[in-house]
């Protein structure tokens, strides 16, 4: 059987990783606890269930051909205890060097702290690249009636929707996320043309496809050049470059839950989409946060936000691997009026949607398809260093299904998505809506952003001010 090679985009995410900038995304779920042993029981369930999911038992390894490529293969030594941890949350939260203490799923955890504080050092620690690239850490909750689970999935394994599908297999059984349309009968396949002239008749189509691909790559490259250099970016959004041979960096994590009804109130009064409002809240919060720090407010168009866009077909079940493009959007931080900020965000997003996710500077991920595997292997470090030239902050939305997740009967109360942090950038913001609540997950370089909690507070203040504006 031939190996299943990583797609070009998955391979790109695998190759650009470094110890200081691990390329995993995450999700922090806070669950109700029905007893003192709820966390231990949840860890045991996760360990049991992951062993039965083929997608979580595969590792990545290099292959000889094509040169520079990598492929998936089952891990012959798969051990759930290497992936599921009942972690001492107090020790993880106190550690500042980017590592965490923990043992296998059968060990006992101790210490109740805010699981978001514990998640920072855990997010800083790279995954073991010799094993299936994922982990689940069961943490003590902020009180005796709760506990938390931090999931980490390498971006080569899945994008946000793919990670959600993988994690869902570990929770109690749920209906399918996105059932496709019912199929009525079976269509007869069209036979492929045969004979000596068939290959010649296919040449015009192949040539046209190659010309289209080249034209798309040139168009995206030109759009990246037009997007401009990172000029006038607030210092707070820039992280110092790690030195040669730098080990794991430091990370801090914050989370904020906002009422979806209040977000919808703004949307109905001012127009746009829920996502437009959520992005505008980020822009307003960044402006407030910079002012509270005493930093000068940026002038001009504002920092460039990369807004990832899923390329999965509507109705298709989310699977492993990445199906991503993106939009590039200037955040109007210089605008002092919240309504005008929302109008600017809405206009920018409308322009992006009109062009489509296959065009523009935000579609730079699609260029991975035009790079030979050896190019990914040799150029990965260079691409990682170029992130600052492409965008200034990541703002991503991970849609969750309208379901209530449970684990061993414990109900998931909150879900904070966590995005990877690119080299040279200090902040990444992810957002999901779950059970009528908007959950913002903030990940920052802890050295560059020591006051991440203040940014979370600024998000809350921005929502309150916006609601007063439209009420």
N, C-alpha and C positions, 0 to 999 in steps of 0.2 A: 504494500500500500504506500502510495506516495505521501510525503509529509504535507501537512497543512501549513503553508507559509503565512507569515504575518502579512497583512495588507500593507501597502506603502505608508499609509498614515500611522498605522499601529507600529510599524517598524521605526518610523520617525520618532514617536514618543518613547520607544524603547532606547533609541540611540542617544537622545539628547539629555538623558538623565545623568546627574552627577550626585556625589554624596551630599553636597551642600544644597542641591536642588532636586530632591526626589520628585518623580513624576507620577505620584498617585493622587487620586481624588478620594474623598471620604464622605461619610455621613454619620452624624452623631444622633442617635435615637434615644430619647428618654422614655422609660417605660414605668408603669405602675408596678409596685411590688406587693404581693399578697402575703408576705412573710419574710423572716430574716434570711431564709435560704433561697429567695427568688433568684438572685443573681447567679448563685452556684448552679441552680437547676437550669437557668437559661444557657449558661456556658456549656453544660453537659448536652443540652439539646442541639446547640449549634455544632458541637463537635460530632455528634451522631449524624446530623443531617448533611453536613458538608461532605462526609465520606460517600454519600449517595448521589452527589451532583457531579457529573463528569466535567462540567465547565470549570469547577473549582479544583479539579485534580490534575490539571495540565500545567506544564512548565514550558518556558521558552528556551530554546537552545539554538546555537549557530549551526548552519549547514554549509556544506562545501559548495554546492551549486544551487542557485546562482551565487557568485561570490558576494559576500556581505549580507546575505539574506539570513533570516531566522525563521524557525518553525515551532509549532506546538507539538508536544508529545506528552503522553501520560507519565506522571511521576511514579516510578516503580516503588519508591520508598515513601509514598504519601502517608503522613501522620497528622491527624487533626490537632494533636498537641503542639505542633509547630505553627499552627495558624490561628487557633482559638485560645485566648488567654483570659483568665480571671485575674485582672490586674489590680495591684495595690494602688488605688487611685491617689491616695495621699502622697505616696512616694513619687508617682509619675508627675503629679502636679508640682512637687517641690523641686524636681530635677530641672536644671536649666541647660544641660549640655546636649539636648536633643535625643537622649535615649530614655528608655522607660524600664522599670522593673516589672517583671511578671513571670508567671510560671504557667504550666499547662492547664488544661481545662479543669482538672480535678483539684487544683489548689485553692486555698481560701484567700479572699481579698480582705483588706482592712482599711478603715479610714473613710469617712464620708466627706467629700469635698465637692465643689462645683465640677461636674464632669467636663465642662468646657475648659477649665484650667488644666485638667489632666490631659485633655486631647492635644494641646499644643506640642509638648515634647514627643508625644506619640506620632503626630503628623510629621515631625521633623526627621524621624528615623526612617531611612530607606528600607524598602522591602528586600528580603533575601532573593537575589536574582537567580539563585540556583534552585529555587522551589516555586511552586505555583504562586503567582504574584498577588497575594491578597492576605489580609489578616482581619480578625475580629477581636476586639478587646472589650470585655465586660467590666464595667466600672461601677463603683459605688455611686449612688445618686446624691443629690443635695440634701436628702432627708431619708428617714427610715422607710418611707412609703414608696421609694422609687429607686431605680438603678438605670444605667445607661449602657449602650453598646456603640462602640466606635468601629465602623467598617472602613477598611482601606483597600482599594482596588487600584492596581496599576493602570495608568491610562492606556497602555498597550493592550490590556485585557478588555477594557470597556470604556465607553463614554458614560455620561450621566444616566441615560436611559438603559443602557446595557448593564451598568452596575446595579441599577434598581431591579432589573429582572433577575440578576444573579442573587442579590440579597433576598429577594422575595421568596426564592426557593428555600431559604433557611427559616423563614417565619412559618406560622401555622398556615395550613392550606387556604388559598384564596381563589376566587374565580380568575380566569385569564385576564390580563391587563387590557389587551386591545384585540379582541377576536376579529378576525378578518371576515369579509362577507361570505355568506354561504355559497358554496359552489353547486350549481345545478348541472348534473351530468358531467361528461368528460369531453373536452374538445379533441378532435382528431389532430394529431401533429402534422405539420406540413413537412413533407420529406425534403431533406437537404438535397440540393442539386449535385449530381454526380457526373463523372466523365472528365475527359482531358480539358474541356473548356471551362469547367466550373470554377477553378482557381482564378483563371483570367477574368471571368465575369465578376468575381468578388473584388478584384483589385481596385476598381474605382471607389467602392465603398470603403475599403481599408484606407486608401489614400486620402479620401475625404475626411475620414475619422482622424487620421494623423494630423492633417492640416487644421482641423477644428481644435484638436488638443493643443497644438502649437500656438494657434491664435489665442486660445483661452489663457495659456500660460503667459504669453506676452502681454495680454490685456491686464491680467492680475498684477504682473510685475510693474507695468506702467502705473497702475492705480496705487500700488505701494509707494512708488516714487513720488506720486502727486500728493500722497497723504501727508508728507512733510516729515522733517526730523523732529525728535522730541525736544522742542524748544518751548520754554515757558512752563514746563511741567513743575508742579509744586515739589519742593525738596522732600516733603513727607511721603511722596509716592516713589521715591528712588532709594534703593538699598545699595550699600557698599558692595563692591565686587569682592568675592572671596579670594584669598590668596592662593598661590600654588599649593596643591595637595591638601586643600581645606577639607576638613571632615564634615560631619553632619552639621547643618546650620541650626538656628534656633527659630522656633515658631510659637506664636501665640494664637489662640482661638477665642472668639467671642460669638455669642448668639443672641438674637433678638426676635421675639415673637410679637407680631402686630395683628390687629383685628382686620380681617379681610373686608368686613362690612364698611369700615372707614375708608379703605382703599377704593372700594366700589363707589362710595359716596363722592370721592374726588373724581373718579372716572366719569360718573354720570353728570356731574356738574361742569367739568372742564373738557370732556371728550377724550378721545384716544382709547388705548387699550389698557388693561390692567398692567401689562408689562411696561408700557410707556410710563405709567404712574410709578411703578416700582423703580425704574431707572431714574426718573426725575427725583424721587426721594433720595436716591444715592447721591445725585449731584448736589442737592440741597444740603444733605448731611455732610458731605465733604467740605462744602463752603463753610458751614457752621463750625466744623471741627478745626479747620485751618484758622478761622478767626479766633476761636478759643485758645489755640496754641500761640497766637500772636504772629502766625506766619502771614506773609503778604499774599493777598488773593491774586490768582493768575488773571492776566488780561488776555483779551483775544478769544480765539475759538475754544480754548480749554483743552484739557488732557484727552487723549484718545482712548476710548473704552472699546475693548474687543467683546462683542456680544456673540457667543457661539450659537449656531443654528443647526438643528438636527436635519439630516438629509434622509432620514428613514421615511419610507412611503407611508401615507396615512393608512391606518388599519393593520399595518404589519406589526407583529409582536416584536418588542425590543430584544435584540440578542446581543451576544458578545461582540467585541470589536467596535471600531469608531465609524460613525457615519456623520461627519461634521463638516460644516463650513462656518462662515461667520460674517457678521457685519461690523464695520468700524464706525464708531459714533463719537463725535466730540461732545464732552460733557460741559454744559454751559455754566461753569462755575462763576464766571464774571457777572452773570445776571442775578440781580438782587431780588427780583420778584418771582415767587414760586410758580405763579400761573404762566409767566413768560418762559420760565425754565421748562415747564411741562410742554408748552407749545413748541419750543426749540427741539426738545427730545422727540416729540411726536413728528415734527417735520423731517428730522434726520432719519428716523426709523421708516417713515413713509417713503423717503427717497431710496433707502436701502431695499425695502421690500419691492419697490417698483423695478429696481435693477435686478433683483433676485440674488439668491445665495451663491450663485456660480460666478458672480462678477464683483469687482471692487476689491479694495485692499483687504477687507475682512475675509475674503475667500482664499487667503494665502495658504491655508491648510490643504487646498486642492492641488497645490504645486507638488506636494509629496508624491502624487501619482506619476509625475514626470521625471522622477529622480531614480537612477539605478540603485539597487540595494547597496552596492559598494559606496555610492555617493552618500547614502545615509550613514554608513559605518564610519567613513572618513570625515564627513562633514558635520556629524552630530554636534560636536562641541562648538563649532562655529555657528551653527544654527541657534544653539542655546544662547550664545552670547549676543545674537542679533535680535532677541526678543524685545529689548528696549528700543530698537529702531522701528519695530512694527507697531507696538501699542504700549500704553502706559499703565493700564489697569484692566483686569479681567472682571466682567460683570456677567454672570451666567445664570440662567433659570433652568431648573430641573423640574419638569411637571410630574406630579404624583397622581396616581389614580384616586378616584373617589372612594377609597376603601379604608377600613380601619384595620391596621396591622396588629397582630398579637403574636406573642412568643411564649409558648407553654401556658397560655391563658393570661399572661401579663399584657396589658394594652399599651401600644405605643401612643404616647401623649404628645410628643414633640419630635420633629425631624429637622436637623440643621445640616444642609448640604455644605461640603467643604471642598474648595477647588485647589488645585496645585498652584504653586507660586513660581513664576518664571524668574530666571536669573536677572538681577538688576532691578527687580520690582519689589515693592514693599508690601503690597496689599492685593488680595483677590477676594471678590464678593460673590457668593452664590445665594440663590433664593429659591424656595419651594413653598407651595401652599398645601397645607394638610389640615383637614377637619376644620375648615373655616378660619384658619390662622395662617398668616404669612410668616415664614421662618427665614430670617437672614442668617447665613453663616459667614463669618469674617475670618480670614486667615491672613496673618501678617508676619513679616520678618520681625522677630521680637526685639532685635537690636535697633532696627530702624523705626519701629512703631511701638514704643513702650507704653503708650496710652490708648490701646485698642478699645478698651471699655468706654473711653470717652467718645469714640466714633459711634459705637452702638448707642450711646445716650443721645448723640446728635441725630441719629436716625429717628429715634422716638420723638425728639423735640420737633423735627422737621414734619413728621406726620401730624402731630398735634397742631402745629401752626398752619399746615395746609388745610386741615379740617376746619379750623376757625375761619380761614380765608373763604371757603366755599359754602359755609353754613349760613 
